Amino acid sequence: MIYNYRTKGTCSTQIDVELEGNIVRNVKFTGGCNGNLQAIPLLVQGMTVEEVEKRIGGISCNGRGTSCGDQLAKACRAAYEASLQQS
């Protein structure tokens, strides 16, 4: 399942998350800092939604109260919850 998440408070504007159950298979950011947004998807690939939330949820960028990593954690949770609704 691929889930499209509209970000809030970050340079990136959208995150596309592909899950298999609760495992992150693929992530694609739209907008944002190119280098970081190439690295983050590679680092979280194969993690569970819970691992992503634990490791990068709550990270703040420049005092914004959120970050691309934090938004990714939220996107993974939203994608997982949406997949449960479809079952």
Backbone as CSV, one residue per row, in Angstrom:
resi,resn,N_x,N_y,N_z,CA_x,CA_y,CA_z,C_x,C_y,C_z
1,MET,0.834,-1.171,0.000,0.000,0.000,0.000,0.884,1.242,0.000
2,ILE,0.573,2.201,-0.861,1.277,3.483,-0.877,0.339,4.540,-0.320
3,TYR,0.844,5.309,0.639,0.062,6.339,1.312,0.718,7.690,1.050
4,ASN,-0.065,8.693,0.666,0.435,10.044,0.414,0.096,10.916,1.611
5,TYR,1.138,11.473,2.227,0.977,12.291,3.430,1.416,13.718,3.137
6,ARG,0.523,14.685,3.363,0.853,16.102,3.198,1.513,16.592,4.486
7,THR,2.749,17.070,4.379,3.498,17.481,5.569,3.012,18.821,6.098
8,LYS,3.356,19.082,7.340,3.005,20.342,8.007,4.253,20.891,8.688
9,GLY,4.650,22.115,8.341,5.749,22.784,9.032,7.143,22.427,8.556
10,THR,7.261,21.821,7.366,8.584,21.451,6.859,8.766,21.951,5.430
11,CYS,10.007,21.947,4.986,10.319,22.325,3.598,9.744,21.309,2.615
12,SER,9.767,20.046,2.981,9.143,19.041,2.113,7.631,19.229,2.198
13,THR,6.938,18.925,1.109,5.503,19.160,1.060,4.685,17.878,1.098
14,GLN,5.318,16.766,0.753,4.596,15.492,0.735,5.571,14.346,0.962
15,ILE,5.059,13.302,1.604,5.825,12.077,1.791,4.948,10.923,1.310
16,ASP,5.485,10.125,0.405,4.803,8.927,-0.067,5.441,7.736,0.647
17,VAL,4.626,7.001,1.385,5.106,5.883,2.197,4.490,4.594,1.677
18,GLU,5.345,3.607,1.431,4.859,2.285,1.047,5.140,1.324,2.197
19,LEU,4.084,0.723,2.706,4.206,-0.236,3.800,3.817,-1.630,3.327
20,GLU,4.415,-2.603,3.991,3.991,-3.998,3.855,3.697,-4.449,5.272
21,GLY,2.419,-4.466,5.637,2.060,-4.657,7.040,2.488,-3.422,7.807
22,ASN,3.337,-3.608,8.818,3.863,-2.448,9.540,5.349,-2.204,9.220
23,ILE,5.818,-2.737,8.108,7.214,-2.585,7.686,7.302,-1.539,6.575
24,VAL,8.223,-0.608,6.742,8.444,0.436,5.737,9.232,-0.173,4.579
25,ARG,8.670,-0.111,3.389,9.324,-0.660,2.203,9.934,0.424,1.327
26,ASN,9.258,1.565,1.210,9.759,2.629,0.344,9.225,3.967,0.838
27,VAL,10.058,5.001,0.736,9.669,6.353,1.124,10.169,7.313,0.058
28,LYS,9.330,8.277,-0.315,9.729,9.311,-1.268,9.240,10.659,-0.757
29,PHE,10.174,11.603,-0.634,9.840,12.963,-0.226,9.687,13.842,-1.458
30,THR,8.779,14.806,-1.382,8.647,15.842,-2.400,9.076,17.150,-1.753
31,GLY,10.075,17.818,-2.336,10.607,19.050,-1.765,11.565,18.769,-0.627
32,GLY,12.147,19.821,-0.091,13.050,19.683,1.048,14.509,19.615,0.644
33,CYS,15.367,19.326,1.611,16.817,19.273,1.410,17.197,17.951,0.743
34,ASN,17.674,18.020,-0.459,17.911,16.847,-1.302,18.747,15.762,-0.627
35,GLY,19.862,16.123,-0.047,20.749,15.112,0.550,20.087,14.356,1.686
36,ASN,19.513,15.085,2.633,18.843,14.444,3.765,17.687,13.579,3.304
37,LEU,16.967,14.061,2.312,15.765,13.354,1.897,16.065,12.168,0.994
38,GLN,17.299,12.026,0.580,17.733,10.789,-0.063,18.194,9.794,0.999
39,ALA,18.827,10.304,2.051,19.378,9.439,3.094,18.306,8.859,4.008
40,ILE,17.361,9.678,4.443,16.356,9.219,5.408,15.609,7.985,4.913
41,PRO,15.105,7.973,3.664,14.391,6.769,3.208,15.246,5.501,3.253
42,LEU,16.519,5.628,2.948,17.400,4.455,2.985,17.596,3.957,4.410
43,LEU,17.637,4.882,5.347,17.862,4.509,6.744,16.650,3.831,7.375
44,VAL,15.438,4.211,6.972,14.241,3.646,7.605,13.694,2.425,6.864
45,GLN,14.205,2.161,5.675,13.726,1.015,4.902,13.904,-0.270,5.699
46,GLY,12.843,-1.053,5.828,12.886,-2.301,6.572,12.534,-2.167,8.042
47,MET,12.434,-0.942,8.553,12.040,-0.727,9.944,10.538,-0.879,10.096
48,THR,10.112,-1.172,11.306,8.679,-1.152,11.602,8.249,0.298,11.822
49,VAL,6.953,0.512,11.732,6.408,1.841,12.005,6.816,2.285,13.407
50,GLU,6.755,1.375,14.362,7.107,1.702,15.749,8.574,2.102,15.879
51,GLU,9.461,1.426,15.154,10.895,1.783,15.193,11.118,3.180,14.630
52,VAL,10.450,3.497,13.524,10.580,4.824,12.923,10.109,5.877,13.918
53,GLU,8.967,5.651,14.537,8.442,6.607,15.519,9.419,6.789,16.680
54,LYS,9.968,5.694,17.170,10.886,5.748,18.311,12.178,6.488,17.964
55,ARG,12.717,6.238,16.774,14.021,6.792,16.410,13.970,8.236,15.927
56,ILE,12.943,8.611,15.137,12.975,9.955,14.552,11.741,10.799,14.846
57,GLY,10.753,10.216,15.512,9.589,11.000,15.916,10.005,12.043,16.943
58,GLY,9.460,13.238,16.844,9.747,14.293,17.821,10.970,15.146,17.532
59,ILE,11.729,14.834,16.481,12.896,15.649,16.139,12.414,16.994,15.597
60,SER,13.037,18.068,16.061,12.683,19.418,15.626,13.783,19.999,14.750
61,CYS,13.389,20.732,13.726,14.339,21.393,12.829,14.222,22.906,13.003
62,ASN,15.305,23.528,13.407,15.349,24.989,13.550,14.216,25.555,14.397
63,GLY,13.843,24.858,15.472,12.819,25.343,16.391,11.406,25.295,15.850
64,ARG,11.181,24.567,14.785,9.841,24.493,14.177,8.883,23.592,14.952
65,GLY,9.415,22.765,15.834,8.574,21.816,16.547,8.333,20.536,15.762
66,THR,8.875,20.458,14.564,8.790,19.274,13.735,9.983,19.269,12.785
67,SER,10.095,18.220,11.995,11.175,18.084,11.022,10.711,17.094,9.966
68,CYS,11.495,16.921,8.937,11.143,15.918,7.931,11.100,14.526,8.548
69,GLY,12.022,14.251,9.465,12.015,12.966,10.159,10.771,12.790,11.011
70,ASP,10.414,13.811,11.761,9.213,13.766,12.583,7.970,13.593,11.717
71,GLN,7.921,14.309,10.599,6.785,14.174,9.686,6.738,12.784,9.072
72,LEU,7.905,12.189,8.813,7.939,10.825,8.297,7.364,9.855,9.331
73,ALA,7.712,10.036,10.593,7.156,9.188,11.648,5.632,9.299,11.669
74,LYS,5.121,10.518,11.546,3.674,10.736,11.506,3.065,10.109,10.255
75,ALA,3.756,10.230,9.124,3.273,9.653,7.870,3.201,8.134,7.962
76,CYS,4.206,7.525,8.567,4.205,6.065,8.724,3.038,5.621,9.589
77,ARG,2.794,6.334,10.673,1.673,5.986,11.552,0.346,6.146,10.810
78,ALA,0.182,7.261,10.068,-1.050,7.499,9.314,-1.252,6.416,8.249
79,ALA,-0.176,6.042,7.582,-0.253,4.999,6.556,-0.674,3.669,7.179
80,TYR,-0.090,3.353,8.307,-0.412,2.094,8.980,-1.879,2.075,9.421
81,GLU,-2.320,3.175,10.026,-3.714,3.262,10.470,-4.663,3.151,9.281
82,ALA,-4.323,3.788,8.157,-5.152,3.705,6.951,-5.202,2.268,6.421
83,SER,-4.083,1.557,6.515,-4.060,0.170,6.030,-4.949,-0.722,6.884
84,LEU,-5.034,-0.429,8.174,-5.900,-1.205,9.066,-7.367,-0.979,8.716
85,GLN,-7.688,0.255,8.309,-9.067,0.579,7.919,-9.489,-0.161,6.650
86,GLN,-8.510,-0.427,5.783,-8.801,-1.103,4.522,-8.987,-2.608,4.695
87,SER,-8.455,-3.133,5.778,-8.515,-4.592,6.002,-9.903,-5.053,6.387
